[in-house]
């Protein structure tokens, strides 16, 4: 399967998303693109620490946004709703989980 085919399969799979936004820690770099790249990695780390290993994919997250500023270096935070797809799971069906607030998760379309 080629990379393009994998991307198409993930995009076509229905997403199961949490109903809250995860905000990663602030990342810094000399360029905007590098600061955003680092912010995405920090967002992924946070999503995994809060929800588990399969929830850390920025590519399939919803409501993605960056909060960036410059003070010598560029500083960015990444925010998004963590999601899963059937294609993102190699270990069986998508688990039914509850967010930290105890409410049942709902799909975001």
For each residue, the residues with C-beta under 8 A, 3 or more apart:
1: 5 6 9
2: 5 6
3: 6 7
4: 7 8
5: 1 2 8 9
6: 1 2 3 9 10 87
7: 3 4 10 11
8: 4 5 11 12
9: 1 5 6 12 13 87
10: 6 7 13 59 60 85 87 88
11: 7 8
12: 8 9
13: 9 10 85 86 87 88
14: 85 86 107
15: 60 62 83 84 85 107 108
16: 83 84 85 94 105 107
17: 61 62 81 82 83 84 105 106 107 108
18: 22 51 55 81 82 83 97 99 105
19: 81 99 103 105 106 108
20: 81 99 100 101
21: 63 79 80 81
22: 18 43 46 47 50 51 79 80 81 82
23: 43 46 77 78 79
24: 27 39 40 41 42 43 44 45 46 47 77 78 79
25: 42 45 46 77
26: 39 42 75 76 77
27: 24 35 36 38 39 41 42 75 76 77 78
28: 35 38 73 74 75 76
29: 32 34 35 37 38 73 74
30: 34 73 74
31: 34 35 74
32: 29 35 36 68 74 76
33: 36 37
34: 29 30 31 37 38 74
35: 27 28 29 31 32 38 39 68 73 74 75 76
36: 27 32 33 39 40 66 68 76 78
37: 29 33 34 40 41
38: 27 28 29 34 35 41 42 76
39: 24 26 27 35 36 42 43 66 68 76 77 78
40: 24 36 37 43 44 58 78
41: 24 27 37 38 44 45
42: 24 25 26 27 38 39 45 46 77 78
43: 22 23 24 39 40 46 47 58 61 77 78 79 80
44: 24 40 41 47 48 56 57 58
45: 24 25 41 42 48 49 56
46: 22 23 24 25 42 43 49 50
47: 22 24 43 44 50 51 55 56 61 80 82
48: 44 45 51 52 53 55 56
49: 45 46
50: 22 46 47 55 82 100
51: 18 22 47 48 55 56 82 97 99
52: 48 55 97
53: 48 56
54: 57 84 88 89 91
55: 18 47 48 50 51 52 82 83 84
56: 44 45 47 48 51 53 82
57: 44 54 60 61 82 83 88
58: 40 43 44 61 64 78 80
59: 10
60: 10 15 57 83 84 85 88
61: 17 43 47 57 58 64 80 81 82 83
62: 15 17 80 81 83 108
63: 21 79 80 81 108
64: 58 61 78 79 80
65: 78 79 80
66: 36 39 76 77 78 79
67: 76 77 79
68: 32 35 36 39 74 75 76 77
69: 74 75 76
70: 73 74 75
71: 75
72:
73: 28 29 30 35 70
74: 28 29 30 31 32 34 35 68 69 70
75: 26 27 28 35 68 69 70 71
76: 26 27 28 32 35 36 38 39 66 67 68 69
77: 23 24 25 26 27 39 42 43 66 67 68
78: 23 24 27 36 39 40 42 43 58 64 65 66
79: 21 22 23 24 43 63 64 65 66 67
80: 21 22 43 47 58 61 62 63 64 65
81: 17 18 19 20 21 22 61 62 63 108
82: 17 18 22 47 50 51 55 56 57 61
83: 15 16 17 18 55 57 60 61 62 108
84: 15 16 17 54 55 60 88 89 94
85: 10 13 14 15 16 60 88 89 94
86: 13 14 89 93 94
87: 6 9 10 13
88: 10 13 54 57 60 84 85
89: 54 84 85 86 92 93 94
90:
91: 54
92: 89
93: 86 89
94: 16 84 85 86 89
95:
96: 104 105
97: 18 51 52 105
98: 102 103 104 105
99: 18 19 20 51 102 103 105
100: 20 50
101: 20
102: 98 99
103: 19 98 99
104: 96 98
105: 16 17 18 19 96 97 98 99
106: 17 19
107: 14 15 16 17
108: 15 17 19 62 63 81 83
109:
